[in-house]
Amino acid sequence: SVSRGLGDVYKRQETLKKLDNPDEYDLMYKHYIEFKNWKTVANEIGYSESHTKRLHSAIVKKVDTQ
């Protein structure tokens, strides 16, 4: 449903607020809020797709431990 989808976006935004590094925030925002694929995100932030995915993994671990 639309309301459930909006709730998911709100939860994602609340999680992103935990990130104090603007580059990490940008990467996650582009993927989880703007729904861009990894190739597009990587191109926009200036990294390879594989490095972008590695950064993502590190960010997820960081957020999970907060």
DSSP file with accessible surface (Angstrom, degrees, kcal/mol):
  #  RESIDUE AA STRUCTURE BP1 BP2  ACC     N-H-->O    O-->H-N    N-H-->O    O-->H-N    TCO  KAPPA ALPHA  PHI   PSI    X-CA   Y-CA   Z-CA
    1    1 A S     >        0   0  113      0, 0.0     4,-2.2     0, 0.0     5,-0.2   0.000 360.0 360.0 360.0 161.4    0.0    0.0    0.0
    2    2 A V  H  >  +     0   0  118      1,-0.2     4,-2.5     2,-0.2     5,-0.2   0.921 360.0  51.9 -64.5 -43.7    1.0    3.6   -0.4
    3    3 A S  H  > S+     0   0   90      1,-0.2     4,-2.1     2,-0.2    -1,-0.2   0.905 109.7  49.7 -64.1 -37.1    1.0    4.3    3.3
    4    4 A R  H  > S+     0   0  173      2,-0.2     4,-2.2     1,-0.2    -1,-0.2   0.929 110.3  51.0 -65.1 -42.3    3.2    1.3    4.0
    5    5 A G  H  X S+     0   0   32     -4,-2.2     4,-2.0     1,-0.2    -2,-0.2   0.908 109.8  49.3 -61.3 -40.6    5.6    2.5    1.3
    6    6 A L  H  X S+     0   0  116     -4,-2.5     4,-2.5     1,-0.2    -1,-0.2   0.886 108.5  53.9 -66.7 -37.1    5.7    6.0    2.8
    7    7 A G  H  X S+     0   0   29     -4,-2.1     4,-2.5    -5,-0.2    -2,-0.2   0.903 107.1  51.3 -62.7 -39.9    6.4    4.4    6.3
    8    8 A D  H  X S+     0   0   51     -4,-2.2     4,-2.3     2,-0.2    -2,-0.2   0.914 109.7  49.4 -63.2 -42.3    9.3    2.5    4.8
    9    9 A V  H  X S+     0   0   34     -4,-2.0     4,-2.6     2,-0.2    -2,-0.2   0.924 110.1  51.4 -63.8 -41.4   10.7    5.7    3.3
   10   10 A Y  H  X S+     0   0  139     -4,-2.5     4,-2.4     1,-0.2    -2,-0.2   0.932 109.8  49.4 -61.5 -44.8   10.3    7.5    6.7
   11   11 A K  H  X S+     0   0  136     -4,-2.5     4,-2.1     1,-0.2    -1,-0.2   0.902 111.1  50.1 -61.2 -41.2   12.2    4.6    8.5
   12   12 A R  H  X S+     0   0   84     -4,-2.3     4,-2.6     2,-0.2    -1,-0.2   0.919 110.0  49.9 -63.5 -43.0   15.0    4.8    5.9
   13   13 A Q  H  X S+     0   0   69     -4,-2.6     4,-1.5     2,-0.2    -2,-0.2   0.908 109.5  51.3 -64.0 -38.9   15.3    8.6    6.4
   14   14 A E  H  < S+     0   0   70     -4,-2.4     4,-0.4     1,-0.2    -1,-0.2   0.901 110.9  48.8 -64.3 -39.2   15.4    8.2   10.1
   15   15 A T  H >< S+     0   0   56     -4,-2.1     3,-1.7     1,-0.2     4,-0.3   0.919 107.6  54.6 -65.8 -41.6   18.2    5.6    9.7
   16   16 A L  H >< S+     0   0    7     -4,-2.6     3,-2.1     1,-0.3    -1,-0.2   0.816  94.4  69.2 -63.9 -28.6   20.1    7.9    7.4
   17   17 A K  T 3< S+     0   0  142     -4,-1.5    -1,-0.3     1,-0.3    -2,-0.2   0.723  87.9  67.3 -62.8 -18.8   20.1   10.6   10.0
   18   18 A K  T <  S+     0   0  102     -3,-1.7     2,-0.5    -4,-0.4    -1,-0.3   0.664  80.8  93.9 -73.1 -17.1   22.5    8.5   12.0
   19   19 A L    <   -     0   0   14     -3,-2.1    40,-0.0    -4,-0.3     6,-0.0  -0.681  48.5-179.9 -83.6 122.6   25.2    9.0    9.4
   20   20 A D        +     0   0  133     -2,-0.5    -1,-0.1     5,-0.0     3,-0.1   0.554  61.0  86.6 -97.5  -8.1   27.5   11.9   10.2
   21   21 A N     >  -     0   0   57      1,-0.1     4,-2.5     2,-0.0     5,-0.2  -0.817  68.5-151.6 -93.7 118.8   29.6   11.5    7.1
   22   22 A P  H  > S+     0   0   96      0, 0.0     4,-2.5     0, 0.0    -1,-0.1   0.837  95.3  53.6 -61.7 -31.4   28.1   13.5    4.2
   23   23 A D  H  > S+     0   0  114      2,-0.2     4,-2.2     1,-0.2     5,-0.2   0.910 110.3  46.5 -69.1 -40.4   29.5   11.1    1.6
   24   24 A E  H  > S+     0   0   40     -3,-0.2     4,-2.4     2,-0.2     5,-0.2   0.925 113.0  50.0 -64.8 -44.1   28.1    8.1    3.3
   25   25 A Y  H  X S+     0   0   87     -4,-2.5     4,-3.1     1,-0.2     5,-0.2   0.935 110.0  51.0 -59.3 -45.2   24.7    9.8    3.6
   26   26 A D  H  X S+     0   0   60     -4,-2.5     4,-2.5     2,-0.2     5,-0.2   0.929 110.2  48.6 -60.4 -46.7   24.8   10.8   -0.1
   27   27 A L  H  X S+     0   0    4     -4,-2.2     4,-1.6     1,-0.2    -1,-0.2   0.948 116.5  42.2 -59.0 -50.2   25.5    7.2   -1.2
   28   28 A M  H  X S+     0   0   13     -4,-2.4     4,-3.2     1,-0.2     5,-0.5   0.890 112.9  53.1 -67.7 -39.2   22.7    5.8    0.9
   29   29 A Y  H  X>S+     0   0   64     -4,-3.1     5,-2.2    -5,-0.2     4,-2.1   0.933 107.5  51.3 -61.5 -46.2   20.2    8.5    0.1
   30   30 A K  H  <5S+     0   0   30     -4,-2.5     6,-2.4    -5,-0.2    -1,-0.2   0.887 119.2  36.3 -59.7 -39.2   20.7    8.0   -3.7
   31   31 A H  H  <5S+     0   0   40     -4,-1.6     4,-0.2     4,-0.2    -2,-0.2   0.937 127.4  30.5 -81.4 -47.4   20.1    4.3   -3.4
   32   32 A Y  H  <5S+     0   0   71     -4,-3.2    -3,-0.2    -5,-0.2    -2,-0.2   0.733 131.6  27.5 -91.3 -22.8   17.4    4.0   -0.7
   33   33 A I  T  <5S+     0   0   20     -4,-2.1    -3,-0.2    -5,-0.5    -4,-0.1   0.806 130.6  35.0-104.7 -44.6   15.4    7.2   -1.1
   34   34 A E  S   <S-     0   0   83     -5,-2.2    -3,-0.2     2,-0.1    -4,-0.1   0.535  99.2-135.3 -86.4  -8.0   15.9    8.1   -4.7
   35   35 A F        +     0   0  131     -6,-0.4     2,-0.3    -4,-0.2    -4,-0.2   0.825  43.5 162.6  58.7  38.0   15.9    4.4   -5.7
   36   36 A K        -     0   0   56     -6,-2.4    -1,-0.2     1,-0.1    -2,-0.1  -0.631  39.2-114.5 -85.2 146.0   18.9    4.6   -8.0
   37   37 A N     >  -     0   0   94     -2,-0.3     4,-2.5     1,-0.1     5,-0.2  -0.283  30.4-103.2 -75.5 167.3   20.7    1.5   -9.0
   38   38 A W  H  > S+     0   0   42      1,-0.2     4,-2.9     2,-0.2     5,-0.2   0.862 119.5  55.4 -62.6 -36.4   24.3    0.9   -7.9
   39   39 A K  H  > S+     0   0  148      2,-0.2     4,-2.2     1,-0.2    -1,-0.2   0.930 111.2  44.5 -62.6 -43.2   25.7    1.7  -11.3
   40   40 A T  H  > S+     0   0   51      2,-0.2     4,-2.5     1,-0.2    -2,-0.2   0.929 113.9  49.5 -66.6 -45.5   24.0    5.1  -11.3
   41   41 A V  H  X S+     0   0    0     -4,-2.5     4,-2.2     1,-0.2     5,-0.2   0.944 111.3  49.9 -58.3 -48.6   25.0    5.8   -7.7
   42   42 A A  H  X>S+     0   0    3     -4,-2.9     5,-1.9     1,-0.2     4,-1.3   0.925 111.0  49.0 -57.9 -44.6   28.6    4.9   -8.4
   43   43 A N  H  <5S+     0   0  134     -4,-2.2     3,-0.3     1,-0.2    -1,-0.2   0.913 112.1  48.7 -61.9 -42.2   28.7    7.1  -11.5
   44   44 A E  H  <5S+     0   0   82     -4,-2.5    -1,-0.2     1,-0.2    -2,-0.2   0.813 116.1  41.3 -71.2 -31.3   27.2   10.1   -9.6
   45   45 A I  H  <5S-     0   0   39     -4,-2.2    -1,-0.2    -5,-0.2    -2,-0.2   0.530 112.9-115.3 -96.6  -5.3   29.6    9.8   -6.6
   46   46 A G  T  <5S+     0   0   63     -4,-1.3     2,-0.3     1,-0.3    -3,-0.2   0.737  74.5 111.6  85.3  23.5   32.7    9.1   -8.8
   47   47 A Y  S   <S-     0   0  113     -5,-1.9    -1,-0.3    -6,-0.2    -2,-0.2  -0.827  72.1 -94.5-120.8 165.4   33.6    5.5   -7.7
   48   48 A S     >  -     0   0   64     -2,-0.3     4,-2.4     1,-0.1     5,-0.2  -0.345  37.7-113.4 -70.1 160.9   33.4    2.2   -9.4
   49   49 A E  H  > S+     0   0   76      1,-0.2     4,-2.2     2,-0.2     5,-0.2   0.916 117.3  51.4 -63.4 -40.7   30.3    0.1   -8.9
   50   50 A S  H  > S+     0   0   67      1,-0.2     4,-1.9     2,-0.2    -1,-0.2   0.911 111.1  47.1 -65.6 -39.6   32.3   -2.5   -6.9
   51   51 A H  H  > S+     0   0   57      2,-0.2     4,-2.7     1,-0.2    -1,-0.2   0.904 109.7  54.2 -67.9 -37.9   33.8    0.1   -4.6
   52   52 A T  H  X S+     0   0    0     -4,-2.4     4,-2.5     1,-0.2    -2,-0.2   0.919 108.4  49.1 -60.8 -41.8   30.4    1.7   -4.1
   53   53 A K  H  X S+     0   0   93     -4,-2.2     4,-2.3     2,-0.2    -1,-0.2   0.877 109.9  51.5 -67.1 -36.4   29.0   -1.7   -3.0
   54   54 A R  H  X S+     0   0  147     -4,-1.9     4,-2.1     2,-0.2    -2,-0.2   0.922 110.3  49.0 -64.5 -43.5   32.0   -2.2   -0.6
   55   55 A L  H  X S+     0   0   54     -4,-2.7     4,-2.5     1,-0.2    -2,-0.2   0.925 109.2  53.3 -59.9 -43.8   31.3    1.3    0.9
   56   56 A H  H  X S+     0   0   30     -4,-2.5     4,-2.7     1,-0.2    -2,-0.2   0.931 107.7  50.3 -56.9 -47.1   27.6    0.3    1.2
   57   57 A S  H  X S+     0   0   61     -4,-2.3     4,-2.2     1,-0.2    -1,-0.2   0.909 111.3  48.4 -59.6 -42.6   28.5   -2.8    3.1
   58   58 A A  H  X S+     0   0   59     -4,-2.1     4,-2.1     1,-0.2    -1,-0.2   0.896 111.5  49.7 -65.5 -39.5   30.7   -0.9    5.5
   59   59 A I  H  X S+     0   0    4     -4,-2.5     4,-2.8     2,-0.2     5,-0.2   0.918 108.9  52.0 -65.6 -43.3   28.0    1.7    6.1
   60   60 A V  H  X S+     0   0   45     -4,-2.7     4,-2.6     1,-0.2    -2,-0.2   0.932 110.2  48.6 -60.7 -43.9   25.4   -0.9    6.8
   61   61 A K  H  X S+     0   0  149     -4,-2.2     4,-1.2     1,-0.2    -1,-0.2   0.910 111.6  50.6 -61.1 -41.1   27.7   -2.5    9.4
   62   62 A K  H  < S+     0   0   64     -4,-2.1     3,-0.5     1,-0.2     4,-0.4   0.933 112.6  45.0 -62.4 -46.3   28.3    0.9   11.0
   63   63 A V  H >< S+     0   0   13     -4,-2.8     3,-1.3     1,-0.2    -2,-0.2   0.898 109.1  56.9 -66.7 -39.3   24.6    1.7   11.2
   64   64 A D  H 3< S+     0   0  124     -4,-2.6    -1,-0.2     1,-0.3    -2,-0.2   0.766 106.8  49.6 -64.5 -25.2   23.8   -1.8   12.6
   65   65 A T  T 3<        0   0  120     -4,-1.2    -1,-0.3    -3,-0.5    -2,-0.2   0.493 360.0 360.0 -93.1  -3.1   26.2   -1.3   15.5
   66   66 A Q    <         0   0  114     -3,-1.3   -48,-0.0    -4,-0.4    -3,-0.0  -0.517 360.0 360.0 -84.9 360.0   24.8    2.2   16.4
